[in-house]
Every structure is written in C-alpha cells, then in structure tokens.
Amino acid sequence: MNRDEFRKQFKCHGPAVLPVIHVQDEKQVLDNIHVAVSEGAQGVFLINHDFGIEPFLPLIKSARSHYPALWLGVNFLAVTGKEAFPILAELAQKGCVIDAYWADDARIDEAAAEDQQQEAAEISAIRKSCGWNGMYFGGTAFKKQRTVKPSDYARAASLAAGQMDVVTTSGIATGEETDLDKVAVFRDAAGAAPLAIASGVSPGNIHQYASDIDAVLVATGVNYPGDFYHIDPMRLRLLLSRCRNPHDSQQHSRLKHWYLDNMAPRSRGEKYAWLDPSSAYINADSFHAMLDDLLTPFDARKIDVVAGFDAAGFVLGAAMADRLGTGFLTIRKGGKIPVDYDVVDMNNYSGQTQQMEMRKPAFAEGTRVLLVDQWIETGGTMNAGIELVERQGGTVAGIAAVCIEETEASAEMRNKYLLSSCVERGSEIQDQCNRQTLDSFATFTPEQCFPDIGEH
C-alpha cells in the first residue's frame, strides 16, 4: 500500500484522524465511538489499556455490532501481531471484522540486515497463514520500546516499510509530541509507504506534521483536559478541520499567538481603551485561533453557561458558548436590563464608577459559569461579575480574556479560579500589555486584518 492508496481509502486530503479509545466498559466505548462518528473521524482504534485480551473481546464485538460500517482498529496492549493476528482472524470467521491492528512494537531490528528481520518476518508469515487481511500499523522506534538512536531512524523506517501497511512511530511517551526531525527522517526513509504518528498530536501542532504523515492515532490531543477516557467533541472537530484543510491552516505555523499583531492601537484620544482587539476578530483565521487558545484549558462538561460582559465580552463569550455547546448569559452595564436584576457598583479601567447588572434570577443555584471579557486591566468589571454570579448561588468555573494584565487583582483571581488568556504570562508581549503598548503597533495597518473576499 502506498500513500495515495491509503488516503484514497479514507477519502482524505490531509492525514486521516483515528481517535484512540482507552476502553473501560461498553457504554464508554459506544459513547466515544458516537462522538467520533458524529464529528466525522475516519475511524477509531480501541485499546485495552487497563485489562487483558479476554475481557476486551466482548467490547470489540459490541462496538462492531452497534457500528457495522465503522472503520474499526484495535490494539492489544504490548501484544505483537504474532499473537494478535490469529485472534483477529478468528473474530472475522465469527462475523466480527476488524479493519486494522496496531502493534506497539513491530519487532523491527535496525541493527540487522533486511533479510535477517526474523521476528518481523515471522509476524508477516503468521499474518498470511492465519488469513486475517486487515491493515497492519506497526510500531517502529515507538514509545516504551527499547531506545532507538536517532542515527538509526532512517534504517528502522526503511525496514518497516517492507514489513507492514502503515509505518507507525511516536514521541517518547504518551501525550509527548513526536520530534519533528524524527518524522522528517521517517518520511524520507519510508518512501511511498503511509506514515502514522501516535502521540502528542493536537489541533495546535498538527500543522507541523500534516505534510509528512498520512494518519494520526490520537487520544490525549482530542480528549477532555486531564481525562484519559473521553473524547472532547470540540477538540476532535478542530483537529479534523485542520487535517481536512492542511494547506489552509499554515497560519498556525507562525509564532504562537500571532493573531495578537492584528489588534489595533488607539487613535481617538485618552478616554478610549489603549487598543482595539476587535480588529483581530474581523479576520476569520485570527478570530478562530483566538477562540482555540482561550478554550484550551476548559472542560466543556464542567461548564453550564458562558457569561459575557457588555459589550465586547458578548462577542467572545457567545462564540465560546457555541463551541462549548452551552447557553449564554449577558452581564450588562447599568440601566440596560428590562427585567428584575442584581446590580454591583464598580470602578472601570478609566477609574469611572459604573454599575454592572445581571438578570434575576439568571440560573439555578449551583450553575457553573465561565466568565468572559475582552480584557482585564484593573479587575473591577470581572470582580463585579464574580460577585453577581456568586450572589445568585452560581460557581465561577473559569475566567477568560484576550489579555489579563498582571496586577494584584489578577494575581488574586489566579489563586481562586482557572484563568485563560491569549497572552502567555512572563512573555514579552505580556510585558507590553502591562505597559499598555505593543511593538506591533509600529507597523499595524487596518488592511492587514481584512478578510479575503469570497473564500468562506
């Protein structure tokens, strides 16, 4: 099988996305498959990370029974094809067809000649003799194998290309990014053979690999934060989008948080805010990259509603609510709400006294609220929102803003809540925000933010 044949089988322009489900029980398996299918993944792999093969088999059969047309691969943890292929052949004879087997270790010996690959050759012979005709993803220079020296990567990949359908490699551990130089060497040495990677891929780094690989076996990169067992639909959707359009996603190869350069400097006088982030919203790539970064720390299952502040927080907050699949609540400036409301007095960034209002009642007691604003300077507006939410018995599930300036107020927020920002703490651009001037102002032009006409 070559790369073109592989991609044609999956009908994909970029890498095929194959979520890896670390199996727990039948409901968890079927729920995760439902998410993968609903979002358009090309298939899934099931892996028995926590138990043996025998209790794993009924779960595989259940998955196939419920999803007869699904491209379904499996991994028997730490089991080579020598033991796995006969089991898969027996399953196929009983009507449970498995489309692929992924072995953590394909037993490639980079120190031996091509005609001396005894273990790998034995695995190939057993595959042929048992009659299983699925696709073989073979782990080569893979995590948890013996160490393979970088100088041997090319030979390992070249040997692997003759022993399996899809040469498969990884980073040094689960969730660790695969080294780019390693991938480049594997791509070159594997020739026309399909290449897959199986650790550390995420929506944020897929652009680095997309041109060299043909499949991603991904778990932590599309799961909920800190959750080993459940796919986050939002993260999977984003990864799939970037794999479908790998060339259109090259903007993500720029410096991290490149979109901040699209924020416009103030041009109207001292009473106005010192910059305008909304100039970055008009460009689709810029706006959605912002949303990607703001949403990264949050688990959608732990947020019931998103609340945005009048008025710029409405833009970001509503977009984030849509991504998270939650409702949206407005927190308004004084005098705007036509129903019963709670109100808090506060001082805004310019030192003026204002009131912030929220409808009453806004939600049931115990509701988990993500608070979103465009910018946090003095913290007055955000603290008013916190008070309004907590006054009605809500829980602040997190706080998000394009930038959170480093002040005593923001330090106190960080101690209490999960905060997300597009500006990394301790970075040069954080220092520029603290000083309320950006180096990018020197070359900013409104035209750089204009969307391309007719492309969407």
HELIX and SHEET records of a PDB file:
HELIX    1   1 ARG A    3  PHE A   10  1                                   8    
HELIX    2   2 GLU A   26  GLU A   39  1                                  14    
HELIX    3   3 ILE A   53  HIS A   66  1                                  14    
HELIX    4   4 GLY A   81  GLN A   93  1                                  13    
HELIX    5   5 GLU A  114  GLN A  116  5                                   3    
HELIX    6   6 GLN A  118  CYS A  130  1                                  13    
HELIX    7   7 PRO A  150  ASP A  152  5                                   3    
HELIX    8   8 TYR A  153  ALA A  161  1                                   9    
HELIX    9   9 LEU A  180  ALA A  190  1                                  11    
HELIX   10  10 ILE A  206  TYR A  209  1                                   4    
HELIX   11  11 PRO A  233  ARG A  244  1                                  12    
HELIX   12  12 HIS A  247  SER A  253  5                                   7    
HELIX   13  13 TRP A  258  ASN A  262  5                                   5    
HELIX   14  14 SER A  278  TYR A  281  1                                   4    
HELIX   15  15 ALA A  284  LEU A  295  1                                  12    
HELIX   16  16 ALA A  300  LYS A  302  5                                   3    
HELIX   17  17 ALA A  312  LEU A  324  1                                  13    
HELIX   18  18 GLY A  380  ARG A  391  1                                  12    
HELIX   19  19 GLU A  408  LYS A  416  1                                   9    
HELIX   20  20 GLU A  428  ASN A  434  1                                   7    
HELIX   21  21 ASP A  439  THR A  443  5                                   5    
HELIX   22  22 PRO A  446  CYS A  449  5                                   4    
SHEET    1   A 9 ALA A  16  HIS A  22  0                                        
SHEET    2   A 9 VAL A  44  ILE A  47  1                                        
SHEET    3   A 9 LEU A  72  ASN A  75  1                                        
SHEET    4   A 9 ALA A 100  ALA A 103  1                                        
SHEET    5   A 9 MET A 135  GLY A 139  1                                        
SHEET    6   A 9 VAL A 166  THR A 169  1                                        
SHEET    7   A 9 LEU A 195  ILE A 197  1                                        
SHEET    8   A 9 ALA A 215  VAL A 218  1                                        
SHEET    9   A 9 ALA A  16  HIS A  22  1                                        
SHEET    1   B 2 ALA A 264  PRO A 265  0                                        
SHEET    2   B 2 LEU A 275  ASP A 276 -1                                        
SHEET    1   C 7 TYR A 341  ASN A 347  0                                        
SHEET    2   C 7 THR A 353  ARG A 359 -1                                        
SHEET    3   C 7 GLY A 327  LYS A 333 -1                                        
SHEET    4   C 7 VAL A 305  PHE A 309  1                                        
SHEET    5   C 7 ARG A 368  ILE A 376  1                                        
SHEET    6   C 7 THR A 395  ILE A 404  1                                        
SHEET    7   C 7 LEU A 419  SER A 421  1                                        
END                                                                             
